[in-house]
Amino acid sequence: MKKIRVKFLLFVYNKTQKLYRTYFKKKKRQWQFTEKQLLEFQEDSLGRKLGEFYKKHGFTMIPKMENHDVHHLITGCGTNFEDEIAMQFLLLGNGKLNAHLLAAIVLGSLILPEYYKLYIKAYKKGQNMRPFYHWDFEALLWQNFEHLKDFIQQKNTAVLH
């Protein structure tokens, strides 16, 4: 039964992805790097880690959706459907809010409700991270991946003098 539900989610995703890029990402440009070029970045850089992510999973870059793949690296969220939905919950907890994200959360929760605890845990994780959902990660590809990840995973704390 889960297989049918996941197939339905995949069908919906494939039908809406182009619309999302067209209407929600119309001002955004695609990155100026290829998967192969990312693998040429310094070994400990975000760019290299992203290139390795694409190679490991057999993925190709989807124009205007590159930040989404960085979110997988930064958050440690997997790439199966329940993890994709969990990442949307994490991004909601991090402050991101748009119709596509809400639709993914609602539809994913209805279709795969058995992962509710995973979704709530991801939402709380997003709340406890620095807001990163709006960052332009293309400009950060040269940065040390572990340092960047550590920085994001530390919640902003108030400094009192």
VEXLODREN-609596 format. One record per atom (N, C-alpha, C): x, y, z; atom name; residue in one letter; residue number from 1. Coordinates in nm, 3 decimals, padded with zeros to 5 digits, always signed. Atoms other than C-alpha are relative to their C-alpha. Layout:
<atoms>
[[X,Y,Z],CA,a,NUM]
...
</atoms>
This chain:
<atoms>
[[+00.082,-00.120,+00.000],N,m,1]
[[+00.000,+00.000,+00.000],CA,m,1]
[[+00.086,+00.127,+00.000],C,m,1]
[[-00.087,-00.117,-00.004],N,k,2]
[[+00.285,+00.240,+00.080],CA,k,2]
[[+00.055,+00.029,-00.140],C,k,2]
[[-00.056,-00.016,+00.133],N,k,3]
[[+00.427,+00.181,-00.267],CA,k,3]
[[-00.094,+00.082,-00.090],C,k,3]
[[+00.100,-00.073,+00.079],N,i,4]
[[+00.105,+00.310,-00.426],CA,i,4]
[[-00.006,+00.145,+00.044],C,i,4]
[[+00.005,-00.138,-00.052],N,r,5]
[[+00.099,+00.616,-00.201],CA,r,5]
[[+00.123,+00.079,-00.044],C,r,5]
[[-00.123,-00.067,+00.043],N,v,6]
[[+00.461,+00.697,-00.285],CA,v,6]
[[-00.005,+00.028,-00.151],C,v,6]
[[+00.015,-00.022,+00.145],N,k,7]
[[+00.388,+00.653,-00.658],CA,k,7]
[[-00.090,+00.121,-00.027],C,k,7]
[[+00.090,-00.115,+00.015],N,f,8]
[[+00.103,+00.901,-00.621],CA,f,8]
[[+00.074,+00.130,+00.031],C,f,8]
[[-00.078,-00.120,-00.035],N,l,9]
[[+00.332,+01.152,-00.446],CA,l,9]
[[+00.101,+00.033,-00.109],C,l,9]
[[-00.096,-00.022,+00.109],N,l,10]
[[+00.593,+01.106,-00.720],CA,l,10]
[[-00.070,+00.060,-00.122],C,l,10]
[[+00.079,-00.054,+00.111],N,f,11]
[[+00.327,+01.169,-00.984],CA,f,11]
[[-00.032,+00.148,+00.025],C,f,11]
[[+00.034,-00.139,-00.033],N,v,12]
[[+00.213,+01.489,-00.808],CA,v,12]
[[+00.125,+00.087,-00.006],C,v,12]
[[-00.125,-00.075,+00.002],N,y,13]
[[+00.574,+01.603,-00.761],CA,y,13]
[[+00.043,+00.030,-00.144],C,y,13]
[[-00.042,-00.019,+00.139],N,n,14]
[[+00.657,+01.549,-01.129],CA,n,14]
[[-00.089,+00.100,-00.074],C,n,14]
[[+00.094,-00.091,+00.067],N,k,15]
[[+00.347,+01.742,-01.237],CA,k,15]
[[+00.012,+00.144,+00.052],C,k,15]
[[-00.003,-00.135,-00.059],N,t,16]
[[+00.405,+02.038,-01.001],CA,t,16]
[[+00.138,+00.064,+00.001],C,t,16]
[[-00.135,-00.053,-00.012],N,q,17]
[[+00.784,+02.076,-01.004],CA,q,17]
[[+00.028,+00.113,-00.099],C,q,17]
[[-00.023,-00.104,+00.100],N,k,18]
[[+00.798,+02.274,-01.330],CA,k,18]
[[-00.081,+00.125,+00.031],C,k,18]
[[+00.084,-00.114,-00.038],N,l,19]
[[+00.510,+02.495,-01.215],CA,l,19]
[[+00.065,+00.077,+00.115],C,l,19]
[[-00.066,-00.062,-00.115],N,y,20]
[[+00.692,+02.561,-00.888],CA,y,20]
[[+00.119,+00.085,-00.045],C,y,20]
[[-00.118,-00.075,+00.048],N,r,21]
[[+01.011,+02.663,-01.068],CA,r,21]
[[-00.043,+00.122,-00.082],C,r,21]
[[+00.046,-00.110,+00.086],N,t,22]
[[+00.817,+02.880,-01.313],CA,t,22]
[[-00.059,+00.114,+00.081],C,t,22]
[[+00.073,-00.105,-00.071],N,y,23]
[[+00.602,+03.068,-01.062],CA,y,23]
[[+00.062,+00.043,+00.132],C,y,23]
[[-00.059,-00.035,-00.129],N,f,24]
[[+00.789,+03.055,-00.732],CA,f,24]
[[+00.148,+00.036,-00.011],C,f,24]
[[-00.143,-00.023,+00.016],N,k,25]
[[+01.144,+03.075,-00.867],CA,k,25]
[[+00.030,+00.084,-00.124],C,k,25]
[[-00.019,-00.072,+00.126],N,k,26]
[[+01.096,+03.309,-01.164],CA,k,26]
[[+00.112,+00.104,+00.005],C,k,26]
[[-00.106,-00.099,-00.010],N,k,27]
[[+01.344,+03.569,-01.032],CA,k,27]
[[+00.136,-00.064,+00.026],C,k,27]
[[-00.125,+00.071,-00.032],N,k,28]
[[+01.604,+03.308,-00.942],CA,k,28]
[[+00.061,-00.054,-00.129],C,k,28]
[[-00.068,+00.057,+00.116],N,r,29]
[[+01.866,+03.202,-01.195],CA,r,29]
[[+00.064,-00.131,+00.040],C,r,29]
[[-00.065,+00.127,-00.031],N,q,30]
[[+02.017,+02.859,-01.224],CA,q,30]
[[+00.147,+00.024,+00.028],C,q,30]
[[-00.140,-00.012,-00.034],N,w,31]
[[+02.366,+02.804,-01.088],CA,w,31]
[[+00.087,-00.010,-00.124],C,w,31]
[[-00.093,-00.002,+00.113],N,q,32]
[[+02.666,+02.851,-01.315],CA,q,32]
[[+00.102,-00.113,+00.005],C,q,32]
[[-00.090,+00.114,-00.014],N,f,33]
[[+02.826,+02.518,-01.223],CA,f,33]
[[-00.070,-00.128,-00.043],C,f,33]
[[+00.054,+00.133,+00.031],N,t,34]
[[+02.781,+02.160,-01.341],CA,t,34]
[[+00.039,-00.094,+00.114],C,t,34]
[[-00.035,+00.100,-00.101],N,e,35]
[[+02.797,+01.848,-01.128],CA,e,35]
[[+00.149,-00.032,-00.007],C,e,35]
[[-00.142,+00.031,+00.019],N,k,36]
[[+03.141,+01.777,-01.276],CA,k,36]
[[+00.088,+00.112,+00.057],C,k,36]
[[-00.078,-00.112,-00.053],N,q,37]
[[+03.270,+02.126,-01.188],CA,q,37]
[[-00.001,+00.001,+00.152],C,q,37]
[[+00.007,+00.004,-00.146],N,l,38]
[[+03.150,+02.084,-00.831],CA,l,38]
[[+00.102,-00.098,+00.057],C,l,38]
[[-00.097,+00.099,-00.046],N,l,39]
[[+03.372,+01.778,-00.798],CA,l,39]
[[+00.144,+00.051,-00.005],C,l,39]
[[-00.134,-00.059,+00.008],N,e,40]
[[+03.672,+01.999,-00.879],CA,e,40]
[[+00.028,+00.099,+00.112],C,e,40]
[[-00.021,-00.090,-00.114],N,f,41]
[[+03.621,+02.216,-00.571],CA,f,41]
[[+00.090,-00.069,+00.103],C,f,41]
[[-00.086,+00.052,-00.106],N,q,42]
[[+03.853,+02.176,-00.272],CA,q,42]
[[-00.074,-00.109,+00.078],C,q,42]
[[+00.058,+00.121,-00.059],N,e,43]
[[+03.794,+01.847,-00.089],CA,e,43]
[[-00.099,+00.027,+00.115],C,e,43]
[[+00.086,-00.022,-00.116],N,d,44]
[[+03.636,+01.992,+00.228],CA,d,44]
[[-00.104,+00.110,-00.022],C,d,44]
[[+00.092,-00.111,+00.029],N,s,45]
[[+03.423,+02.255,+00.054],CA,s,45]
[[-00.144,-00.046,-00.020],C,s,45]
[[+00.141,+00.027,+00.028],N,l,46]
[[+03.047,+02.275,+00.020],CA,l,46]
[[-00.018,-00.045,-00.144],C,l,46]
[[+00.012,+00.035,+00.141],N,g,47]
[[+03.085,+02.261,-00.358],CA,g,47]
[[+00.037,-00.145,-00.027],C,g,47]
[[-00.045,+00.139,+00.019],N,r,48]
[[+03.277,+01.934,-00.346],CA,r,48]
[[-00.100,-00.098,+00.062],C,r,48]
[[+00.096,+00.088,-00.067],N,k,49]
[[+03.034,+01.779,-00.097],CA,k,49]
[[-00.129,-00.011,-00.082],C,k,49]
[[+00.120,+00.002,+00.083],N,l,50]
[[+02.744,+01.876,-00.324],CA,l,50]
[[+00.024,-00.084,-00.125],C,l,50]
[[-00.034,+00.082,+00.116],N,g,51]
[[+02.917,+01.726,-00.627],CA,g,51]
[[+00.001,-00.148,+00.033],C,g,51]
[[-00.003,+00.140,-00.045],N,e,52]
[[+02.975,+01.405,-00.432],CA,e,52]
[[-00.141,-00.051,+00.028],C,e,52]
[[+00.141,+00.035,-00.025],N,f,53]
[[+02.608,+01.405,-00.327],CA,f,53]
[[-00.069,-00.038,-00.131],C,f,53]
[[+00.060,+00.030,+00.130],N,y,54]
[[+02.498,+01.419,-00.691],CA,y,54]
[[+00.053,-00.132,-00.056],C,y,54]
[[-00.062,+00.122,+00.053],N,k,55]
[[+02.744,+01.146,-00.790],CA,k,55]
[[-00.048,-00.123,+00.076],C,k,55]
[[+00.040,+00.114,-00.084],N,k,56]
[[+02.653,+00.917,-00.498],CA,k,56]
[[-00.143,-00.044,-00.031],C,k,56]
[[+00.142,+00.032,+00.019],N,h,57]
[[+02.279,+00.938,-00.565],CA,h,57]
[[-00.039,-00.012,-00.148],C,h,57]
[[+00.031,+00.005,+00.142],N,g,58]
[[+02.301,+00.952,-00.946],CA,g,58]
[[-00.096,+00.112,-00.042],C,g,58]
[[+00.088,-00.113,+00.029],N,f,59]
[[+02.121,+01.289,-00.944],CA,f,59]
[[+00.067,+00.098,-00.095],C,f,59]
[[-00.049,-00.114,+00.078],N,t,60]
[[+02.156,+01.578,-01.183],CA,t,60]
[[-00.061,+00.125,+00.059],C,t,60]
[[+00.048,-00.127,-00.053],N,m,61]
[[+02.112,+01.941,-01.095],CA,m,61]
[[-00.128,+00.040,-00.074],C,m,61]
[[+00.122,-00.052,+00.057],N,i,62]
[[+01.764,+02.077,-01.150],CA,i,62]
[[+00.011,+00.152,+00.007],C,i,62]
[[-00.015,-00.146,+00.001],N,p,63]
[[+01.783,+02.443,-01.259],CA,p,63]
[[-00.093,+00.069,+00.100],C,p,63]
[[+00.068,-00.082,-00.100],N,k,64]
[[+01.679,+02.686,-00.984],CA,k,64]
[[-00.037,-00.076,+00.128],C,k,64]
[[+00.032,+00.082,-00.117],N,m,65]
[[+01.649,+02.400,-00.731],CA,m,65]
[[+00.127,-00.047,+00.072],C,m,65]
[[-00.127,+00.046,-00.054],N,e,66]
[[+02.015,+02.366,-00.638],CA,e,66]
[[+00.006,+00.017,+00.153],C,e,66]
[[-00.003,-00.020,-00.145],N,n,67]
[[+01.968,+02.513,-00.288],CA,n,67]
[[-00.069,-00.114,+00.073],C,n,67]
[[+00.072,+00.111,-00.061],N,h,68]
[[+01.724,+02.231,-00.214],CA,h,68]
[[+00.096,-00.116,+00.028],C,h,68]
[[-00.095,+00.109,-00.019],N,d,69]
[[+02.004,+01.980,-00.261],CA,d,69]
[[+00.101,+00.032,+00.110],C,d,69]
[[-00.087,-00.041,-00.110],N,v,70]
[[+02.230,+02.180,-00.030],CA,v,70]
[[-00.073,-00.021,+00.133],C,v,70]
[[+00.077,+00.021,-00.123],N,h,71]
[[+01.950,+02.166,+00.228],CA,h,71]
[[+00.009,-00.145,+00.046],C,h,71]
[[-00.017,+00.141,-00.037],N,h,72]
[[+01.978,+01.787,+00.217],CA,h,72]
[[+00.134,-00.020,+00.072],C,h,72]
[[-00.133,+00.015,-00.061],N,l,73]
[[+02.350,+01.811,+00.298],CA,l,73]
[[+00.006,+00.064,+00.138],C,l,73]
[[-00.008,-00.077,-00.125],N,i,74]
[[+02.315,+02.073,+00.571],CA,i,74]
[[-00.081,-00.066,+00.110],C,i,74]
[[+00.093,+00.053,-00.101],N,t,75]
[[+02.023,+01.903,+00.747],CA,t,75]
[[+00.017,-00.148,+00.026],C,t,75]
[[-00.013,+00.144,-00.015],N,g,76]
[[+02.119,+01.541,+00.697],CA,g,76]
[[-00.127,-00.076,-00.038],C,g,76]
[[+00.124,+00.066,+00.043],N,c,77]
[[+01.772,+01.467,+00.555],CA,c,77]
[[+00.028,-00.087,-00.122],C,c,77]
[[-00.017,+00.093,+00.111],N,g,78]
[[+01.760,+01.169,+00.322],CA,g,78]
[[-00.080,+00.045,-00.122],C,g,78]
[[+00.063,-00.037,+00.127],N,t,79]
[[+01.612,+01.165,-00.027],CA,t,79]
[[-00.123,-00.085,-00.033],C,t,79]
[[+00.124,+00.073,+00.028],N,n,80]
[[+01.324,+00.918,+00.005],CA,n,80]
[[-00.119,+00.091,+00.035],C,n,80]
[[+00.113,-00.092,-00.012],N,f,81]
[[+00.972,+01.060,+00.017],CA,f,81]
[[-00.030,+00.045,+00.142],C,f,81]
[[+00.028,-00.044,-00.136],N,e,82]
[[+00.921,+01.059,+00.391],CA,e,82]
[[+00.105,+00.100,+00.048],C,e,82]
[[-00.104,-00.095,-00.036],N,d,83]
[[+01.255,+01.238,+00.430],CA,d,83]
[[-00.018,+00.133,-00.072],C,d,83]
[[+00.028,-00.124,+00.074],N,e,84]
[[+01.161,+01.491,+00.161],CA,e,84]
[[-00.109,+00.080,+00.072],C,e,84]
[[+00.107,-00.068,-00.073],N,i,85]
[[+00.843,+01.569,+00.352],CA,i,85]
[[+00.053,+00.052,+00.133],C,i,85]
[[-00.060,-00.044,-00.126],N,a,86]
[[+01.038,+01.584,+00.678],CA,a,86]
[[+00.083,+00.126,-00.023],C,a,86]
[[-00.080,-00.119,+00.026],N,m,87]
[[+01.272,+01.836,+00.516],CA,m,87]
[[-00.089,+00.123,-00.018],C,m,87]
[[+00.093,-00.112,+00.014],N,q,88]
[[+00.972,+02.053,+00.426],CA,q,88]
[[-00.046,+00.047,+00.139],C,q,88]
[[+00.034,-00.036,-00.138],N,f,89]
[[+00.869,+02.041,+00.793],CA,f,89]
[[+00.116,+00.075,+00.066],C,f,89]
[[-00.118,-00.066,-00.056],N,l,90]
[[+01.226,+02.134,+00.891],CA,l,90]
[[+00.009,+00.144,-00.051],C,l,90]
[[-00.007,-00.135,+00.058],N,l,91]
[[+01.219,+02.431,+00.652],CA,l,91]
[[-00.111,+00.089,+00.056],C,l,91]
[[+00.108,-00.077,-00.063],N,l,92]
[[+00.883,+02.540,+00.794],CA,l,92]
[[+00.043,+00.044,+00.140],C,l,92]
[[-00.052,-00.034,-00.132],N,g,93]
[[+01.036,+02.527,+01.142],CA,g,93]
[[+00.110,+00.104,-00.005],C,g,93]
[[-00.110,-00.095,+00.019],N,n,94]
[[+01.327,+02.731,+01.008],CA,n,94]
[[-00.050,+00.136,-00.047],C,n,94]
[[+00.057,-00.130,+00.037],N,g,95]
[[+01.093,+03.006,+00.890],CA,g,95]
[[-00.049,+00.011,-00.143],C,g,95]
[[+00.044,-00.007,+00.140],N,k,96]
[[+01.025,+02.925,+00.525],CA,k,96]
[[-00.151,-00.022,-00.007],C,k,96]
[[+00.144,+00.015,+00.013],N,l,97]
[[+00.664,+02.965,+00.421],CA,l,97]
[[-00.042,+00.042,-00.140],C,l,97]
[[+00.060,-00.030,+00.129],N,n,98]
[[+00.510,+02.942,+00.076],CA,n,98]
[[-00.103,-00.108,-00.032],C,n,98]
[[+00.109,+00.091,+00.033],N,a,99]
[[+00.221,+02.765,-00.092],CA,a,99]
[[+00.050,-00.139,-00.035],C,a,99]
[[-00.053,+00.130,+00.040],N,h,100]
[[+00.435,+02.488,-00.241],CA,h,100]
[[+00.043,-00.081,+00.122],C,h,100]
[[-00.044,+00.067,-00.122],N,l,101]
[[+00.591,+02.404,+00.097],CA,l,101]
[[-00.122,-00.049,+00.079],C,l,101]
[[+00.120,+00.040,-00.075],N,l,102]
[[+00.250,+02.400,+00.267],CA,l,102]
[[-00.074,-00.114,-00.068],C,l,102]
[[+00.066,+00.108,+00.074],N,a,103]
[[+00.102,+02.183,-00.007],CA,a,103]
[[+00.075,-00.132,+00.020],C,a,103]
[[-00.080,+00.122,-00.021],N,a,104]
[[+00.390,+01.934,+00.030],CA,a,104]
[[-00.021,-00.055,+00.140],C,a,104]
[[+00.020,+00.043,-00.139],N,i,105]
[[+00.341,+01.924,+00.407],CA,i,105]
[[-00.139,-00.061,+00.018],C,i,105]
[[+00.136,+00.051,-00.015],N,v,106]
[[-00.035,+01.878,+00.389],CA,v,106]
[[-00.017,-00.132,-00.074],C,v,106]
[[+00.015,+00.121,+00.079],N,l,107]
[[-00.027,+01.623,+00.110],CA,l,107]
[[+00.085,-00.115,+00.056],C,l,107]
[[-00.088,+00.102,-00.056],N,g,108]
[[+00.268,+01.437,+00.257],CA,g,108]
[[-00.052,-00.055,+00.132],C,g,108]
[[+00.055,+00.044,-00.129],N,s,109]
[[+00.107,+01.424,+00.601],CA,s,109]
[[-00.123,-00.088,-00.019],C,s,109]
[[+00.120,+00.080,+00.027],N,l,110]
[[-00.217,+01.290,+00.456],CA,l,110]
[[+00.034,-00.135,-00.063],C,l,110]
[[-00.034,+00.122,+00.074],N,i,111]
[[-00.051,+01.033,+00.230],CA,i,111]
[[+00.092,-00.093,+00.080],C,i,111]
[[-00.095,+00.081,-00.079],N,l,112]
[[+00.226,+00.917,+00.467],CA,l,112]
[[-00.007,+00.040,+00.149],C,l,112]
[[+00.018,-00.044,-00.140],N,p,113]
[[+00.085,+00.983,+00.817],CA,p,113]
[[+00.081,-00.082,+00.101],C,p,113]
[[-00.075,+00.085,-00.094],N,e,114]
[[+00.286,+00.699,+00.973],CA,e,114]
[[+00.135,+00.061,+00.038],C,e,114]
[[-00.128,-00.066,-00.029],N,y,115]
[[+00.590,+00.930,+00.971],CA,y,115]
[[-00.019,+00.130,+00.079],C,y,115]
[[+00.034,-00.122,-00.073],N,y,116]
[[+00.422,+01.197,+01.184],CA,y,116]
[[+00.109,+00.038,+00.102],C,y,116]
[[-00.103,-00.029,-00.101],N,k,117]
[[+00.683,+01.167,+01.463],CA,k,117]
[[+00.128,+00.052,-00.066],C,k,117]
[[-00.116,-00.048,+00.076],N,l,118]
[[+00.964,+01.211,+01.207],CA,l,118]
[[-00.021,+00.145,-00.043],C,l,118]
[[+00.032,-00.136,+00.047],N,y,119]
[[+00.791,+01.523,+01.072],CA,y,119]
[[+00.010,+00.101,+00.115],C,y,119]
[[-00.004,-00.091,-00.116],N,i,120]
[[+00.751,+01.680,+01.418],CA,i,120]
[[+00.143,+00.020,+00.046],C,i,120]
[[-00.142,-00.009,-00.039],N,k,121]
[[+01.112,+01.602,+01.505],CA,k,121]
[[+00.075,+00.092,-00.096],C,k,121]
[[-00.065,-00.085,+00.100],N,a,122]
[[+01.224,+01.767,+01.179],CA,a,122]
[[-00.040,+00.146,+00.018],C,a,122]
[[+00.048,-00.137,-00.023],N,y,123]
[[+01.009,+02.075,+01.248],CA,y,123]
[[+00.077,+00.063,+00.117],C,y,123]
[[-00.072,-00.051,-00.119],N,k,124]
[[+01.169,+02.116,+01.592],CA,k,124]
[[+00.147,+00.022,-00.030],C,k,124]
[[-00.140,-00.017,+00.039],N,k,125]
[[+01.515,+02.065,+01.443],CA,k,125]
[[+00.017,+00.130,-00.078],C,k,125]
[[-00.005,-00.124,+00.077],N,g,126]
[[+01.445,+02.347,+01.197],CA,g,126]
[[-00.010,+00.124,+00.088],C,g,126]
[[+00.014,-00.112,-00.094],N,q,127]
[[+01.339,+02.573,+01.483],CA,q,127]
[[+00.130,+00.026,+00.076],C,q,127]
[[-00.123,-00.012,-00.079],N,n,128]
[[+01.669,+02.506,+01.658],CA,n,128]
[[+00.124,+00.028,-00.083],C,n,128]
[[-00.112,-00.035,+00.088],N,m,129]
[[+01.884,+02.600,+01.359],CA,m,129]
[[-00.008,+00.148,-00.035],C,m,129]
[[+00.003,-00.137,+00.051],N,r,130]
[[+01.986,+02.942,+01.238],CA,r,130]
[[-00.083,+00.001,-00.128],C,r,130]
[[+00.075,-00.008,+00.127],N,p,131]
[[+01.753,+03.057,+00.959],CA,p,131]
[[+00.096,-00.003,-00.119],C,p,131]
[[-00.088,+00.017,+00.116],N,f,132]
[[+01.920,+02.938,+00.639],CA,f,132]
[[-00.077,-00.019,-00.130],C,f,132]
[[+00.080,+00.037,+00.118],N,y,133]
[[+01.633,+02.864,+00.401],CA,y,133]
[[+00.010,+00.102,-00.113],C,y,133]
[[-00.005,-00.107,+00.100],N,h,134]
[[+01.681,+03.197,+00.218],CA,h,134]
[[+00.142,+00.029,-00.050],C,h,134]
[[-00.138,-00.026,+00.038],N,w,135]
[[+02.060,+03.180,+00.177],CA,w,135]
[[+00.026,-00.036,-00.146],C,w,135]
[[-00.046,+00.031,+00.135],N,d,136]
[[+02.226,+03.184,-00.165],CA,d,136]
[[+00.125,-00.087,+00.016],C,d,136]
[[-00.111,+00.092,-00.025],N,f,137]
[[+02.443,+02.876,-00.131],CA,f,137]
[[+00.101,-00.004,-00.114],C,f,137]
[[-00.097,-00.002,+00.109],N,e,138]
[[+02.604,+02.921,-00.471],CA,e,138]
[[+00.120,+00.087,+00.038],C,e,138]
[[-00.107,-00.090,-00.042],N,a,139]
[[+02.806,+03.206,-00.319],CA,a,139]
[[+00.087,-00.062,+00.110],C,a,139]
[[-00.072,+00.063,-00.111],N,l,140]
[[+02.919,+02.972,-00.040],CA,l,140]
[[+00.066,-00.132,-00.037],C,l,140]
[[-00.053,+00.130,+00.043],N,l,141]
[[+03.039,+02.676,-00.247],CA,l,141]
[[+00.146,-00.021,+00.038],C,l,141]
[[-00.143,+00.010,-00.032],N,w,142]
[[+03.404,+02.753,-00.160],CA,w,142]
[[+00.023,-00.017,+00.150],C,w,142]
[[-00.014,+00.004,-00.146],N,q,143]
[[+03.338,+02.751,+00.214],CA,q,143]
[[+00.018,-00.144,+00.050],C,q,143]
[[-00.018,+00.129,-00.065],N,n,144]
[[+03.440,+02.465,+00.442],CA,n,144]
[[-00.138,-00.053,+00.039],C,n,144]
[[+00.133,+00.056,-00.022],N,f,145]
[[+03.135,+02.237,+00.456],CA,f,145]
[[-00.030,-00.020,+00.148],C,f,145]
[[+00.026,+00.028,-00.142],N,e,146]
[[+03.171,+02.130,+00.820],CA,e,146]
[[-00.018,+00.127,+00.080],C,e,146]
[[+00.015,-00.127,-00.072],N,h,147]
[[+03.217,+02.487,+00.943],CA,h,147]
[[-00.136,+00.063,-00.030],C,h,147]
[[+00.129,-00.056,+00.042],N,l,148]
[[+02.914,+02.602,+00.745],CA,l,148]
[[-00.115,-00.076,+00.067],C,l,148]
[[+00.104,+00.084,-00.060],N,k,149]
[[+02.704,+02.312,+00.870],CA,k,149]
[[-00.008,+00.025,+00.151],C,k,149]
[[-00.002,-00.027,-00.144],N,d,150]
[[+02.813,+02.371,+01.231],CA,d,150]
[[-00.061,+00.137,+00.031],C,d,150]
[[+00.053,-00.134,-00.021],N,f,151]
[[+02.732,+02.742,+01.202],CA,f,151]
[[-00.152,+00.001,-00.010],C,f,151]
[[+00.145,+00.004,+00.022],N,i,152]
[[+02.381,+02.674,+01.069],CA,i,152]
[[-00.070,-00.077,+00.111],C,i,152]
[[+00.065,+00.083,-00.101],N,q,153]
[[+02.308,+02.408,+01.327],CA,q,153]
[[+00.006,+00.059,+00.141],C,q,153]
[[+00.000,-00.070,-00.128],N,q,154]
[[+02.378,+02.652,+01.612],CA,q,154]
[[-00.109,+00.104,-00.004],C,q,154]
[[+00.109,-00.097,-00.007],N,k,155]
[[+02.069,+02.846,+01.709],CA,k,155]
[[+00.058,+00.137,+00.037],C,k,155]
[[-00.040,-00.136,-00.039],N,n,156]
[[+02.111,+03.223,+01.725],CA,n,156]
[[-00.026,+00.019,+00.148],C,n,156]
[[+00.018,-00.028,-00.143],N,t,157]
[[+02.165,+03.323,+02.085],CA,t,157]
[[+00.018,+00.148,+00.022],C,t,157]
[[-00.007,-00.142,-00.032],N,a,158]
[[+02.112,+03.665,+02.229],CA,a,158]
[[+00.128,+00.027,+00.078],C,a,158]
[[-00.122,-00.040,-00.072],N,v,159]
[[+02.428,+03.839,+02.346],CA,v,159]
[[-00.037,+00.115,+00.091],C,v,159]
[[+00.032,-00.103,-00.097],N,l,160]
[[+02.378,+04.038,+02.662],CA,l,160]
[[+00.130,+00.062,+00.051],C,l,160]
[[-00.120,-00.069,-00.048],N,h,161]
[[+02.633,+04.298,+02.765],CA,h,161]
[[-00.028,+00.066,+00.131],C,h,161]
</atoms>
